[in-house]
Amino acid sequence: MSEGQLEQVALRFRLLGEPMRLRILQTVCREPRTVNGIVTAVGATQANVSKHLALLAGAGILARQKDGQRVYYCMKDQLAMKLCALVHKHLE
């Protein structure tokens, strides 16, 4: 891999290396959720969740879907959840 490609892989692993981000991904992996729905599901503050959502969406792991006044977040990159499942399975 080139240096640029290695940096992209490292960035992806850094994003997935934060437990709160993994909780957020687990929350939206089955169905899109609003920020408030994610806040309730993960038990964090809105500011904290919003910070993590911005990073995940900016990296292309999550997608934003606007519906009137509401913004829903959903999985865009299914590979992120597959990586998590693979690591989990290996740890068992």
C-alpha positions in Angstrom: 0.0 0.0 0.0 1.1 3.5 -0.6 1.7 6.0 2.2 -1.7 7.7 1.5 -3.5 4.4 1.6 -1.8 3.4 4.9 -2.9 6.8 6.4 -6.5 6.1 5.3 -6.5 2.7 7.0 -4.9 4.2 10.1 -7.6 6.9 10.2 -10.4 4.3 9.9 -8.9 2.3 12.8 -8.5 5.5 14.9 -12.2 6.3 14.4 -13.2 2.8 15.3 -10.9 2.8 18.4 -13.3 4.9 20.5 -15.9 3.0 22.5 -18.5 5.8 22.3 -18.3 5.8 18.5 -18.7 2.0 18.5 -21.9 2.4 20.6 -23.2 5.0 18.2 -22.5 2.7 15.2 -24.2 -0.2 17.0 -27.2 2.1 17.6 -27.6 3.1 14.0 -26.6 -0.1 12.3 -30.1 -1.6 12.1 -32.1 1.6 11.5 -31.5 5.3 11.0 -31.8 7.4 14.2 -32.0 11.0 15.0 -29.4 12.7 17.3 -31.9 12.6 20.2 -32.5 8.9 19.6 -28.8 8.2 19.6 -28.3 10.3 22.7 -31.0 8.3 24.5 -29.6 5.0 23.3 -26.0 5.6 24.3 -26.6 7.7 27.4 -24.2 10.5 26.5 -24.7 14.2 26.2 -25.9 15.7 22.9 -22.7 17.7 22.5 -20.6 14.5 22.9 -22.7 12.5 20.5 -22.8 15.4 17.9 -19.0 15.6 18.0 -18.6 11.8 17.3 -21.4 11.9 14.6 -19.5 14.7 12.8 -16.3 12.7 12.8 -18.1 9.5 11.6 -20.0 11.3 8.9 -17.0 13.2 7.8 -15.1 10.0 7.3 -17.9 8.5 5.3 -18.8 5.8 7.8 -22.2 7.3 8.5 -24.6 9.1 6.2 -27.0 12.0 7.1 -30.6 12.0 5.8 -32.7 15.0 6.3 -36.4 14.7 6.8 -38.0 18.1 7.4 -36.5 19.4 10.6 -35.0 16.1 11.6 -31.7 14.6 10.6 -31.3 10.9 10.7 -28.0 9.1 10.8 -27.5 5.7 9.2 -24.7 3.4 8.2 -23.0 4.3 5.0 -19.9 2.0 5.2 -21.0 -1.5 6.2 -17.4 -2.6 6.4 -17.0 -0.7 9.7 -19.6 -3.0 11.3 -18.1 -6.1 9.7 -14.7 -5.2 11.1 -16.2 -4.9 14.6 -17.9 -8.2 14.3 -14.8 -9.9 13.0 -12.7 -8.6 16.0 -15.5 -9.6 18.4 -15.6 -13.1 17.0 -11.8 -13.4 17.2 -11.9 -12.4 20.9 -14.4 -15.1 21.8 
